[in-house]
Amino acid sequence: MFARALLILATAAVSTPSAPAQDTHKNSSNISVVSDQPLPNVPGKTTRGFLVEYGPGGSSPAHINPSSAFIYVMVLQGFIRSELDDGPKKISRAGGSFSEFPGDRHGVSAKASTGERARLLGVSVVDADENNLVTNIRP
């Protein structure tokens, strides 16, 4: 069921134009919420889908995920460079996926190729009253 919901979100993310950027980092990413659905069998929790699009030189500033959020990420296009909690830097390509756990520190999130755009779809299970997808960290 989760896989089917993710497929539906991915289809919507590919065909839906993105909203204005929420991130003001230079050469940053465009981030748009594509779904927000309360979980009927888990009171107080919601699934929130978001599309991140990286253009030339695109990256997101270092950030921390909400302490209530489990996030599953699928790379839709291009290559994404990522580093979680001072672990190794990893590159995921279109069709690849990874998970982020509550409170993870995302030190690197960037486009890893010089050519095509990079896009990812994230789906989080988070407290329904959580309004921030991430909290930016100052270096």
Secondary structure as a PSIPRED ss2 file (coil, helix, strand):
# PSIPRED VFORMAT (PSIPRED V4.0)

   1 M C   1.000  0.000  0.000
   2 F H   0.000  1.000  0.000
   3 A H   0.000  1.000  0.000
   4 R H   0.000  1.000  0.000
   5 A H   0.000  1.000  0.000
   6 L H   0.000  1.000  0.000
   7 L H   0.000  1.000  0.000
   8 I H   0.000  1.000  0.000
   9 L H   0.000  1.000  0.000
  10 A H   0.000  1.000  0.000
  11 T H   0.000  1.000  0.000
  12 A H   0.000  1.000  0.000
  13 A H   0.000  1.000  0.000
  14 V H   0.000  1.000  0.000
  15 S H   0.000  1.000  0.000
  16 T C   1.000  0.000  0.000
  17 P C   1.000  0.000  0.000
  18 S C   1.000  0.000  0.000
  19 A C   1.000  0.000  0.000
  20 P C   1.000  0.000  0.000
  21 A C   1.000  0.000  0.000
  22 Q C   1.000  0.000  0.000
  23 D C   1.000  0.000  0.000
  24 T C   1.000  0.000  0.000
  25 H C   1.000  0.000  0.000
  26 K C   1.000  0.000  0.000
  27 N C   1.000  0.000  0.000
  28 S C   1.000  0.000  0.000
  29 S E   0.000  0.000  1.000
  30 N E   0.000  0.000  1.000
  31 I E   0.000  0.000  1.000
  32 S E   0.000  0.000  1.000
  33 V E   0.000  0.000  1.000
  34 V E   0.000  0.000  1.000
  35 S E   0.000  0.000  1.000
  36 D E   0.000  0.000  1.000
  37 Q E   0.000  0.000  1.000
  38 P E   0.000  0.000  1.000
  39 L C   1.000  0.000  0.000
  40 P C   1.000  0.000  0.000
  41 N C   1.000  0.000  0.000
  42 V C   1.000  0.000  0.000
  43 P C   1.000  0.000  0.000
  44 G C   1.000  0.000  0.000
  45 K E   0.000  0.000  1.000
  46 T E   0.000  0.000  1.000
  47 T E   0.000  0.000  1.000
  48 R E   0.000  0.000  1.000
  49 G E   0.000  0.000  1.000
  50 F E   0.000  0.000  1.000
  51 L E   0.000  0.000  1.000
  52 V E   0.000  0.000  1.000
  53 E E   0.000  0.000  1.000
  54 Y E   0.000  0.000  1.000
  55 G C   1.000  0.000  0.000
  56 P C   1.000  0.000  0.000
  57 G C   1.000  0.000  0.000
  58 G C   1.000  0.000  0.000
  59 S E   0.000  0.000  1.000
  60 S E   0.000  0.000  1.000
  61 P C   1.000  0.000  0.000
  62 A C   1.000  0.000  0.000
  63 H E   0.000  0.000  1.000
  64 I E   0.000  0.000  1.000
  65 N C   1.000  0.000  0.000
  66 P C   1.000  0.000  0.000
  67 S C   1.000  0.000  0.000
  68 S C   1.000  0.000  0.000
  69 A C   1.000  0.000  0.000
  70 F E   0.000  0.000  1.000
  71 I E   0.000  0.000  1.000
  72 Y E   0.000  0.000  1.000
  73 V E   0.000  0.000  1.000
  74 M E   0.000  0.000  1.000
  75 V E   0.000  0.000  1.000
  76 L E   0.000  0.000  1.000
  77 Q E   0.000  0.000  1.000
  78 G C   1.000  0.000  0.000
  79 F E   0.000  0.000  1.000
  80 I E   0.000  0.000  1.000
  81 R E   0.000  0.000  1.000
  82 S E   0.000  0.000  1.000
  83 E E   0.000  0.000  1.000
  84 L E   0.000  0.000  1.000
  85 D C   1.000  0.000  0.000
  86 D C   1.000  0.000  0.000
  87 G C   1.000  0.000  0.000
  88 P C   1.000  0.000  0.000
  89 K C   1.000  0.000  0.000
  90 K E   0.000  0.000  1.000
  91 I E   0.000  0.000  1.000
  92 S E   0.000  0.000  1.000
  93 R E   0.000  0.000  1.000
  94 A C   1.000  0.000  0.000
  95 G C   1.000  0.000  0.000
  96 G C   1.000  0.000  0.000
  97 S E   0.000  0.000  1.000
  98 F E   0.000  0.000  1.000
  99 S E   0.000  0.000  1.000
 100 E E   0.000  0.000  1.000
 101 F C   1.000  0.000  0.000
 102 P C   1.000  0.000  0.000
 103 G C   1.000  0.000  0.000
 104 D C   1.000  0.000  0.000
 105 R E   0.000  0.000  1.000
 106 H E   0.000  0.000  1.000
 107 G E   0.000  0.000  1.000
 108 V E   0.000  0.000  1.000
 109 S E   0.000  0.000  1.000
 110 A E   0.000  0.000  1.000
 111 K E   0.000  0.000  1.000
 112 A C   1.000  0.000  0.000
 113 S C   1.000  0.000  0.000
 114 T C   1.000  0.000  0.000
 115 G C   1.000  0.000  0.000
 116 E C   1.000  0.000  0.000
 117 R C   1.000  0.000  0.000
 118 A E   0.000  0.000  1.000
 119 R E   0.000  0.000  1.000
 120 L E   0.000  0.000  1.000
 121 L E   0.000  0.000  1.000
 122 G E   0.000  0.000  1.000
 123 V E   0.000  0.000  1.000
 124 S E   0.000  0.000  1.000
 125 V E   0.000  0.000  1.000
 126 V E   0.000  0.000  1.000
 127 D E   0.000  0.000  1.000
 128 A C   1.000  0.000  0.000
 129 D C   1.000  0.000  0.000
 130 E C   1.000  0.000  0.000
 131 N C   1.000  0.000  0.000
 132 N C   1.000  0.000  0.000
 133 L C   1.000  0.000  0.000
 134 V C   1.000  0.000  0.000
 135 T E   0.000  0.000  1.000
 136 N E   0.000  0.000  1.000
 137 I C   1.000  0.000  0.000
 138 R C   1.000  0.000  0.000
 139 P C   1.000  0.000  0.000
